[in-house]
Amino acid sequence: ESPLNDIDVLLLAIKYATYGDRFEVKINCPKCEDENHHVNSIRTMIDSASSLSEINSVTLDDEAELILRPYSFDNSNKANLVDFESQKKLTYIQANYNRLDTTDEVALDKTEKFVRKEMSDLFKTMADFNLSLMIDSIIQINVENDGIKSSVSNREHISEYIWDLDPVSIEKIKTAIKEIMQVGVDKKVHMTCANPECKHVWEAEVGFDQSNFFAPTSEV
């Protein structure tokens, strides 16, 4: 499976071949919400791409060394789908809550229980999925017991190890994977709002949303 970092470069190369070197994005100002346009050079963006180290790892407090890889393109698509479905579910839950007749205490109690259960199930689903993404990004685990070194690459064993970890170790792995995902094309752009009454300065990150990426102008 192709790492997402490599896919970014490929997408830029295709856009370059299709539209030339000009890469224009529309970005809304976070202060006044006016639409701003930013133009960059695709060749410059490709040249900015950094390379992954041959081995990317994180060592936990129990001295286990986890060998990591970036999220794959396939996993990124799955994450986008889960996020979309989660947003739909939240909208559904909110709609049910908004239709409440607050004068009907029985209905109110019933709906509040429904909302609490649905929210709990949703958060659990999202947490489980995020953990499965993390597990998929672990190539192997190197451990040492009584001076004897061994490696674990069996997916089931890795999964069992991760599910038993404490929250601090989970956050440490998340941070390490996030750092790996920063390797590749530099997507940060420095913006100054074009609205003369605003002139807000901020740093934005260009997203490569495939739904509009191959249009002449992309949206962030």
N, C-alpha and C positions, 0 to 999 in steps of 0.2 A: 504494500500500500504506500502511496506517495505521501510524504510528510506535507502538512499544510504549508510550511515555510517554502517548499519548492514549488508548490502550486501557485503561490503569489507571483513568483518570477515568471512562470509559464503564462499566467493570465496577462501580465503586463506585456510580454513578448507578442502575444496574440493581438492585444489592443494596438500595439505599436505597428504591427503588420497591417492592421485594418484601417486605423485612423491617422497614423503618423506619430510624431514624437509628442504632440500636445496632449496633456492629461488634465482635463478640467473637472473640478468637483464643485457641487453646491453645498455650502455649509451655513447653517443658521447660527447667528450670533447667540450665545447663551445668555446675554444680558438684555438685548432689545428684541431678539428673535427675528431680526431682519435677515433676508437671504443674502449671503455673500458668495462670491465666486473666487476660486483659487486655481491657478494654472501652474502645472509643474511639467518637467521634462521626463518622459518615460525612461529615456536612456540614463538620466541622472538617478532615477529611482532604482533601476536595475543595477547600476554601478554601485549604489549604496548598500546593496545586499551583503550582509556578513554571512560567514559560513559557520556551521555547527562544528563543535569539537568532535573528534573521532569518538571519544567516550564522554558521556554526560551522566553524572551520578550525584547522589546525595547520600550522606551517611547519617543514620539515625542514632539516637542515644543508646540503643542496644548494640551499637557498632555494626549493624547490618548495613551493607552498601547496596543501594538500589541503582541499577543501570537503567537510565531513562531514554526515551525517544519522544519526539514531538507528537502532537495529535495528528492523526491522519486526515486526509481530505474527506474520507468516508465518515469518520467520527464527527468531523465538523458539521457535515450535512445532517447527521443524526441529532446533534446538539441543537441545530437550528430548528429542526422539526419538533423536538421536545419542547423547546422554548415557545414555539408557535402554539402547540397544543396546550401548554401550561397557561399561556395568556388567554386562550379561548375559555379554558376552564375557570380562570379567575373572573372573567367577564360574566360567565354563567352564574357563578356563585354570587357575585355582586348584584346581578339582576334579580336573583331570588330574594336577596336581603332587602333590596330597594322596594320590592313589591309588598313588603310586610305591612299588615294592618296592626299598627302598634297598640290599638285599643283591644285587640283580641289576644289576651295573655297566653291562651293555650297555643294558638298558632305561632305566636312570637317565640315561645319556648321551644316548640317543635322545629321551627326554622333555624333558630340559633344553634340547636344541637346538630342539625343537618349541615350548617355552614362550618361549624367547628370540625366535624368529621371529614367533610370534603377538603377543607384546608389542610388538615393533618395528613390525609391520604396524598394530597398533591405535593406537599413538602417532602414527604417520605419518598415518593416516586422520583422527584427531582434529585434528592440527596443520593438515592440508590443509583440513579443514572450517572451522576457526577463521579461517584465512586467507581463505577464500572469503566468510565473514561480513564480515570487515573490508573486503574489496574492494567488497562490495555496499553498504557504508556510505559509500563515497567517491563523491560526486556528480561532481566534476571536479577536475582538477589544473591549477593555474596556474603557469606557468614563464616565465622571462625569459632569453633568450639574446642577447648582444651588444646589449642595450638594447631588444630586441623582445619584447613580451609576447605569450604565446599560452596558450590553454586546451585541455585534453584532456578530453573527456567520453566518448570511445569506450570501451566496457566492456572490450574486448579489450586496448586499449593500456594502460588503467589496470591491468588484471590483470598484464600483462607488467612494468610498472613496479614494482608491489608485490612480485612474486615475485623481483625482482632486488635488493631492498633489503637492507641489513645489519640484523642483529638489534636494534641500538640504535634505528634508525629505526622498526622494527616495534613495539617497546615504546612508543615515543613516540606512535605512532598509537593503539595500544591504550589508553594512558592518556587520550588526548583523547576517544576514544569512550566510555570508562568515565565520564568527567566529564559528557558529554552525557546518558548514560543515568541520571544522578543527578537530572536536571531532571524536574520533574513532582511527583507526590504524595510527600509526606514519609512514608516507611514506617517510620521509626525510632521505637521505643517504649522508654521507660526502665522497667526491671523491677526489682522487689525480690521475691525468693523468699518465698512464703507459708509455707514450712516454718519454724517458729519456731527450729529447731535449725540452720538454714542462713542465712537472711536475706541471701543473696548478691545483690549489686546488679550489673546488667549492662545493656547496650544491645542490643536485638534488632531485627531487621528483619522486618517483616510481608511475607510472600510472597503473591502473588495466584495461587495454584495453582487453575486452573480446575476440577480434579477435585473439589475440595471447597469452592470459594469461595462457591458459592451455597447452601451449607448454613447453617442458623442460626448455627453456630459453626464457624469455619475453623481449620485447623491450620497451624502454621508449619513 
